[in-house]
Every structure is written in structure tokens, then in C-alpha cells.
Amino acid sequence: MKGMAVTGLILGIVGIIFSFIYGWTQVIAFPLSIVGLVLSIIGMNKLKAAGQAAGVGVAGLIIGIIAVVFSTIMFLACGLCFACASCGASAIDSAAEDALNDLLGGYEGGYYW
């Protein structure tokens, strides 16, 4: 019973940490956070039903909610950064091509080479 609550707490903490690490860990931070949240809720309910202190379950619940929020925000923010960077790169490439063509005499068909 207490093991589920502790596991939920640990997964919530790992989810928070992974949400701030750039790369593939952000992709697994959200599922880890959800699993930690669910395990914390189940563990807390089982501890209450057994008449034991449910402090670990409550802590796991709070950390799980924070982990879900952070992992969602960080995943969306990084996705937005990638989208903006790719749009900006194509705009810079287009502007550079136009400037080069103007510099080389205004050839309309693209690059000279």
C-alpha cells in the first residue's frame, strides 16, 4: 500500500526533473508524471482505507500534479521553439537567396551556380 504511494512520489519527482532536461526526456516526462499521479492517488486511497497515515500519498499527489503541469508546459514550449526556429530558418534562407540574387545581377531563376 505504501509502496504505491512512494512509487508515485518518485515518478512525480523524476517527471519534474525530466521535464527540465532538453531532449528525449521531455517526451517521457509527461507519461511518467501521469503514472506517478495515478499511483499516488491509488496508494493514498489504500492507505486511508487501511487507517494508516496517507502523507506520502498526499505528497505524491501534489508532486504529480506539479509534474504534469511542468512537463506539459515544457513540452509545448519546446515544440513552439522548434516551430518558430524552422519558420525563421526558411525566412532567413529566402531573404539570403534574394539578397544574393540581387547582388549578382538580379537573375530571376535562382542561384547562378
C-alpha positions in Angstrom: 0.0 0.0 0.0 2.7 2.5 1.0 4.8 1.2 -1.9 2.4 2.6 -4.5 2.4 6.0 -2.9 6.2 6.1 -2.6 6.5 4.9 -6.3 4.1 7.7 -7.3 6.1 10.2 -5.4 9.3 9.1 -7.0 7.8 9.1 -10.5 6.5 12.6 -9.9 9.9 13.8 -8.9 11.5 12.1 -11.9 8.9 13.6 -14.2 9.7 17.1 -12.9 13.4 16.6 -13.4 12.9 15.1 -16.9 10.7 18.0 -18.0 13.5 20.4 -17.5 16.1 18.4 -19.3 16.3 19.2 -23.0 15.8 16.3 -25.5 14.1 13.0 -25.5 13.5 13.0 -21.7 10.8 15.7 -22.2 8.8 13.2 -24.3 8.8 10.6 -21.4 8.3 13.2 -18.7 4.5 13.5 -19.3 3.7 9.8 -19.2 5.9 9.3 -16.1 4.1 12.2 -14.4 0.7 10.7 -15.2 1.7 7.3 -14.0 3.1 8.8 -10.8 -0.1 10.8 -10.2 -2.3 7.7 -10.7 -0.1 5.6 -8.4 -0.2 8.3 -5.7 -4.0 8.5 -5.8 -4.3 4.7 -5.6 -1.7 4.5 -2.8 -3.3 7.3 -0.9 -6.8 5.8 -1.1 -5.4 2.4 0.0 -3.6 3.9 3.0 -6.7 5.8 4.1 -8.8 2.6 3.8 -6.2 0.8 5.9 -6.3 3.5 8.5 -2.7 4.5 8.0 -1.2 7.9 7.5 -1.5 9.0 3.9 1.1 11.7 4.0 3.3 10.1 1.3 0.3 9.7 -0.9 -0.7 13.4 -0.5 2.9 14.4 -1.2 2.9 12.2 -4.3 -0.4 13.7 -5.4 0.9 17.3 -5.1 4.2 16.5 -6.8 2.4 14.5 -9.5 0.1 17.4 -10.3 3.1 19.8 -10.4 5.0 17.3 -12.7 2.1 17.0 -15.1 1.8 20.8 -15.3 5.5 21.4 -15.8 6.0 18.6 -18.3 3.1 19.9 -20.4 4.3 23.4 -20.3 7.9 22.5 -21.1 6.9 20.1 -23.9 4.7 22.7 -25.5 7.2 25.5 -25.1 10.0 23.4 -26.7 7.6 22.5 -29.6 6.8 26.2 -30.1 10.5 27.0 -30.1 11.2 24.3 -32.8 8.3 25.6 -34.9 9.5 29.2 -34.7 13.1 28.2 -35.4 12.1 26.3 -38.5 9.9 29.1 -39.8 12.7 31.6 -39.1 15.3 29.5 -40.8 13.2 29.3 -44.0 12.6 33.0 -43.9 16.3 33.7 -43.5 17.2 31.3 -46.3 14.7 33.0 -48.6 16.0 36.5 -47.7 19.6 35.4 -48.2 18.7 33.9 -51.6 17.0 37.2 -52.7 19.9 39.3 -51.5 22.5 37.1 -53.3 20.4 37.2 -56.5 20.2 41.0 -56.2 23.9 41.2 -55.6 24.7 39.1 -58.6 22.6 41.0 -61.1 19.0 40.0 -60.4 18.8 36.6 -62.0 15.2 35.5 -61.6 15.7 31.8 -62.0 17.5 31.3 -58.7 21.2 30.8 -58.0 23.7 31.2 -60.8 25.6 28.1 -59.9 
